[in-house]
Amino acid sequence: MRRLFFSIFSLALLSACDDGEIIVTSFDFEDSSVQFCEGPNKNVFYSVNNNDVFESISLEFRKNLVSLDEEGNLEPPEEDEGISFDLTGDSSTDNRIVYRIFNSEVPSDYFCNVVPPKEPAVVEEWISGTGATVFITTSFGDESPNVDVDGDGLNNIDEGWDPDGIDHLDTDEDGIPDYLDVDDDGDNIETRRERETEPADEDGIPNYLDNDDDDDGVLTRFEVQEGNEDNPTLFQTAEGISNYLNAAQTAELQHDVYIDHDITRSYGYRIIVEDLKFTKQDGSGESIQYQSYDFGNYSESGINIILCPSQDTNCGDTPDETDPDETEETN
């Protein structure tokens, strides 16, 4: 994977060593997947190769440059604006990229230990300096036709997903397109559950797209027992038949309760470094520079995404730890 060639070119694309010799080095990790961990002092993206040579490449950077959730997973930046930061030097406290060759196999947790292991030993090391900028672009990894993002049993393409990202179908007009909406028709019954029931009326509309499943003039979400407003299936006044499927039952309870619309998604990060310069750490002064270096791609699944229907004004609110109305006055 690592290729080291010593050549002299009349037209140099890469930087020369101090002695004038041009060294062309390819730190090639195309067969390795980028990993991430929250280290003791920094965050780290890294790749390890134990195939034909024991080697690693790592991007170490300050913790405040990205956001992590409570489990230490990367959180997507808001509005897909991406992340960028400068490499600040070659010391252990700097934002930097380090390439290493080891004397034996590199363990998967090498970069995430509080105390770096003594083995395997480093036999060669190249470290970046200043002047480079890291660009991390972000995108969801589930924006494709044959993926079921919201887990309702329907692929994106079957729920009006627009590959151009402009005109997604939104049946209930709640601001959440159907391919991301666990409740496509906004009736407080999840789409996956409504797909398991036969239509109770003859309007030709499947239950998961019909906000009045039994066509009795009462919206499904209001055919519900008080206290269970977020699940109309629980309200049954005829044995074994939920009111929302029974046209003869027209009891109605007005409320403004909505079911949870949060889903989990997969997210991808592409890491590109501009004007990257490596220097070999053996005192030789050998160096190499890339106009653009593709560090690799990192993907993370199971990221919780909070989705709020436009009609739900309470969605996303975080209650105060102390409610002023419930605080007793003390003298």
C-alpha positions in Angstrom: 0.0 0.0 0.0 2.8 2.4 0.8 4.8 3.4 -2.2 8.1 5.2 -2.0 9.9 6.2 -5.1 13.1 8.2 -5.4 13.3 10.1 -8.7 14.3 13.3 -10.3 11.8 15.1 -12.4 12.2 18.1 -14.7 8.8 19.3 -13.7 8.2 18.8 -9.9 4.6 18.3 -8.8 5.6 17.7 -5.2 8.0 19.5 -2.9 11.7 18.8 -2.8 13.9 17.9 0.1 16.4 20.3 1.6 19.2 18.7 -0.4 17.4 19.2 -3.7 16.4 15.6 -4.3 12.7 15.1 -5.1 11.0 12.4 -3.1 7.6 11.2 -4.3 5.7 9.3 -1.5 2.2 8.0 -1.8 0.5 7.4 1.6 -2.1 5.3 0.0 -5.0 4.0 2.2 -7.6 3.3 -0.4 -8.2 -0.2 1.0 -8.7 1.0 4.6 -11.7 2.5 6.3 -11.4 5.7 8.3 -12.2 5.3 12.0 -12.9 7.9 14.6 -12.5 8.1 18.4 -12.5 10.6 21.2 -9.0 10.5 22.6 -7.8 11.7 26.0 -6.7 15.1 24.7 -7.9 15.2 21.1 -10.3 13.8 18.6 -8.8 11.4 16.0 -9.6 10.2 12.5 -7.4 7.3 11.6 -6.7 4.5 9.2 -4.7 1.4 9.9 -3.2 -1.1 7.4 -1.8 -4.4 8.5 -1.7 -6.1 5.1 1.6 -5.7 3.3 3.2 -3.3 5.8 2.2 -2.2 9.3 1.2 1.5 9.0 -1.2 4.1 10.0 -2.3 7.6 9.3 -4.1 9.8 11.8 -5.6 13.3 11.9 -5.5 14.7 15.4 -7.4 17.8 16.2 -8.8 19.8 19.1 -12.0 18.5 20.7 -13.9 21.8 20.3 -13.8 21.6 16.5 -16.6 19.0 16.3 -19.7 18.2 18.4 -20.2 14.8 19.9 -23.3 13.2 21.4 -23.4 11.6 24.9 -22.1 8.3 23.5 -19.0 10.0 21.9 -20.4 9.8 18.3 -20.0 12.6 15.9 -23.0 14.9 15.5 -23.8 16.2 12.0 -23.1 19.9 11.7 -26.2 22.1 11.3 -27.5 22.7 7.8 -24.7 20.7 6.2 -22.2 23.6 6.3 -19.3 21.2 6.9 -16.2 21.8 9.0 -12.8 23.3 8.3 -9.8 24.0 10.4 -6.0 24.6 10.0 -3.2 22.2 10.8 -1.2 24.2 13.4 2.1 22.4 13.7 4.0 19.2 14.4 3.8 18.9 18.2 1.5 16.6 20.1 -0.7 19.5 21.2 -1.2 20.8 17.6 -3.8 19.9 15.0 -1.7 17.6 12.8 -1.6 14.6 10.6 0.9 11.8 11.4 1.9 8.9 9.2 3.8 6.0 10.9 5.3 2.6 10.0 5.5 0.1 12.9 7.5 -3.0 13.6 4.4 -5.2 14.1 0.7 -5.2 13.7 -1.2 -2.1 14.7 -4.1 -2.8 17.2 -7.5 -1.2 16.4 -7.5 0.7 19.7 -4.0 2.1 19.3 -5.2 5.7 18.9 -7.9 5.7 21.6 -5.9 4.7 24.7 -5.4 7.1 27.5 -1.8 6.0 27.6 -0.3 5.3 24.2 1.0 1.7 24.1 4.8 1.0 23.9 4.2 -1.7 21.3 4.2 -1.8 18.4 7.2 0.4 18.1 7.4 3.2 15.5 10.2 2.7 13.0 9.4 5.6 10.7 7.3 8.7 11.1 6.2 11.7 9.0 4.3 14.6 10.5 2.5 17.6 8.9 3.5 21.1 9.6 1.6 24.4 9.3 -0.1 25.9 6.3 -2.6 23.1 5.5 -6.3 23.3 5.9 -8.6 20.4 6.6 -12.1 20.4 4.9 -14.7 17.9 6.2 -17.7 17.8 4.0 -20.8 16.0 5.3 -23.8 14.2 3.7 -26.4 11.7 4.6 -25.5 8.2 3.5 -29.1 7.1 3.0 -30.2 9.4 0.2 -30.7 6.8 -2.4 -33.8 5.2 -4.0 -33.7 1.7 -2.5 -33.1 2.6 1.2 -35.8 2.8 3.8 -34.6 5.7 5.9 -37.6 6.0 8.3 -37.9 2.2 8.8 -41.6 2.0 7.7 -41.1 -0.8 5.2 -41.2 1.5 2.2 -38.1 2.5 0.2 -37.4 6.1 -0.4 -38.4 5.9 -4.0 -41.8 4.5 -3.0 -42.5 7.4 -0.7 -42.0 10.2 -3.3 -38.3 10.8 -2.7 -36.9 13.3 -5.2 -33.3 12.4 -6.2 -32.7 16.2 -6.8 -33.7 16.9 -3.2 -36.2 19.6 -4.3 -39.7 18.2 -4.5 -40.2 15.3 -2.0 -43.7 14.1 -1.3 -45.2 15.3 2.0 -48.7 13.8 2.3 -49.6 15.5 5.6 -47.8 18.8 4.8 -46.1 18.8 8.2 -42.7 19.8 6.7 -41.3 16.2 7.0 -41.2 14.4 3.6 -42.8 11.0 3.6 -39.5 9.2 3.1 -38.4 10.6 6.5 -41.8 10.6 8.2 -42.7 7.8 10.5 -46.3 8.9 10.2 -46.9 9.9 6.6 -50.6 11.0 7.0 -50.2 12.7 10.4 -52.8 10.6 12.2 -50.6 9.5 15.1 -50.3 6.0 13.9 -47.0 5.0 12.5 -46.9 4.2 8.8 -45.4 0.8 9.4 -48.3 -0.2 11.7 -51.0 1.2 9.3 -49.5 -0.8 6.4 -50.4 -4.0 8.4 -54.1 -3.2 8.5 -56.7 -3.4 5.7 -58.6 -0.2 4.8 -61.8 0.1 6.8 -63.4 2.2 4.1 -63.7 2.0 0.4 -62.1 5.3 -0.6 -59.1 3.6 -2.3 -56.6 5.3 -0.1 -54.3 3.0 2.0 -54.5 3.6 5.7 -51.0 5.0 6.0 -52.0 7.8 3.6 -55.5 8.4 5.0 -56.0 10.6 8.0 -59.5 9.3 8.5 -59.1 5.6 8.1 -62.7 4.6 8.6 -64.2 7.6 6.7 -66.6 8.4 9.6 -65.8 12.2 9.5 -63.6 12.1 12.6 -59.9 12.3 12.1 -58.1 9.2 13.1 -55.9 11.1 15.6 -59.0 12.3 17.5 -60.5 8.8 17.8 -58.6 8.1 20.9 -59.0 7.5 24.6 -57.9 10.5 26.8 -54.4 9.8 28.2 -53.4 7.9 25.1 -53.6 10.7 22.5 -50.4 9.5 20.9 -51.8 6.1 20.0 -55.4 5.8 18.6 -55.1 2.0 18.3 -55.5 1.7 22.0 -59.1 3.1 22.0 -61.6 0.3 21.5 -65.3 0.6 22.3 -66.2 -2.4 20.2 -64.4 -5.6 21.2 -61.3 -6.1 19.1 -61.8 -3.1 16.9 -60.1 0.2 17.4 -62.4 3.2 17.0 -60.3 4.6 14.2 -61.3 1.6 12.1 -64.9 1.5 13.2 -67.2 3.9 11.3 -70.0 3.3 13.8 -67.9 4.8 16.6 -67.6 8.6 16.2 -66.5 9.7 19.7 -64.1 12.6 19.2 -61.4 14.0 21.5 -59.7 17.2 20.4 -56.0 17.5 21.4 -52.7 18.8 20.2 -50.6 15.7 21.0 -48.3 14.3 18.3 -46.3 11.1 18.3 -42.5 11.1 18.3 -41.1 11.6 14.8 -37.4 11.1 15.5 -35.5 8.6 13.3 -31.9 7.4 13.1 -29.8 8.0 10.0 -26.4 7.2 8.5 -24.0 10.0 7.9 -20.9 10.4 5.9 -17.8 12.6 6.3 -15.3 13.2 3.5 -11.9 14.5 4.6 -9.8 16.5 2.2 -6.6 18.3 3.2 -5.3 21.2 1.0 -1.6 22.2 0.9 -0.5 19.4 3.1 3.2 19.0 3.8 4.8 16.0 5.5 8.3 16.0 7.0 10.2 12.8 7.9 11.1 12.8 11.5 14.6 11.4 11.2 16.5 14.6 10.9 17.0 14.1 7.1 14.8 17.0 6.1 13.0 14.9 3.6 9.5 16.2 2.9 6.6 15.9 0.5 3.7 18.2 -0.3 0.3 17.6 -1.7 -1.9 20.3 -3.2 -4.9 18.2 -2.2 -4.8 15.0 -0.2 -7.8 12.7 0.1 -7.6 11.5 3.7 -10.6 9.3 3.2 -14.3 8.8 4.1 -15.8 8.2 7.5 -19.4 6.9 7.9 -21.5 6.7 11.0 -24.8 5.0 11.4 -27.5 5.2 14.1 -27.3 9.0 14.4 -30.5 10.2 16.1 -32.2 12.9 14.1 -34.9 15.0 15.8 -37.8 15.7 13.4 -40.6 18.1 14.3 -43.9 18.3 12.5 -44.7 22.0 11.7 -48.0 21.6 13.6 -46.3 20.5 16.8 -45.3 23.7 18.5 -43.9 21.8 21.5 -41.6 19.5 19.6 -37.9 19.9 20.4 -38.5 21.9 23.6 -36.1 21.1 26.5 -37.8 21.6 29.8 -36.1 23.8 32.3 -34.5 21.9 35.2 -36.3 24.2 37.6 -39.9 25.2 36.9 -40.5 28.7 38.4 -44.2 27.9 38.9 -43.3 24.8 41.0 -40.6 26.5 43.1 -41.6 27.3 46.6 -40.7 30.6 48.0 -38.4 30.5 51.0 -37.6 33.3 53.4 
